[in-house]
Amino acid sequence: MVAVINNDECVGCGTCVDECPTEAISMNDDNIAVVDENECTDCGACVDVCPTDAITQE
């Protein structure tokens, strides 16, 4: 399982980027969070801090 970003719900706040312990999340040119599936350990830290619930674990 990995974190999955719902692009329609992401507001580009960057909270998940700051919280991710493996630096698996970055922001793209449209200021939307992107998950590097090779680095994501499915810890759920980003899911817990996302203010718009735009991140799920799948």
C-alpha positions in Angstrom: 0.0 0.0 0.0 1.0 3.6 -0.6 -0.4 7.0 0.0 -2.6 8.3 -2.9 -3.4 11.9 -3.4 -6.8 13.1 -4.7 -5.8 15.9 -6.9 -9.2 17.5 -6.8 -9.0 17.7 -3.0 -5.4 18.8 -2.5 -5.1 22.5 -1.8 -1.3 22.6 -2.0 -0.6 23.4 1.7 2.5 21.2 1.9 1.7 19.9 5.3 2.2 16.3 4.1 5.6 17.2 2.6 6.7 18.5 5.9 5.3 15.5 7.8 6.6 12.7 5.6 9.5 10.9 7.4 10.9 9.4 4.2 10.6 12.6 2.0 8.3 10.6 -0.4 6.0 13.5 -1.1 6.8 16.6 -3.1 4.9 19.3 -4.8 4.5 19.4 -8.6 4.4 22.5 -10.8 0.7 22.9 -10.1 1.3 22.9 -6.4 -0.3 19.5 -5.9 1.3 16.8 -3.8 2.9 13.9 -5.5 3.9 10.6 -3.9 7.0 8.7 -4.9 5.7 5.2 -4.6 9.3 3.8 -4.3 9.9 5.9 -1.2 6.5 5.7 0.5 6.5 3.3 3.5 2.7 3.5 4.0 3.2 4.9 7.5 0.1 7.1 7.3 1.6 10.2 8.7 0.5 12.3 5.7 -3.1 10.9 6.0 -3.3 12.0 9.6 -2.2 15.6 8.9 -4.0 16.4 5.6 -6.5 19.2 6.4 -8.7 18.3 3.4 -8.6 14.5 3.6 -7.1 14.4 0.1 -4.8 11.5 1.0 -5.8 7.9 1.3 -3.8 4.7 1.7 -4.4 2.2 -1.1 
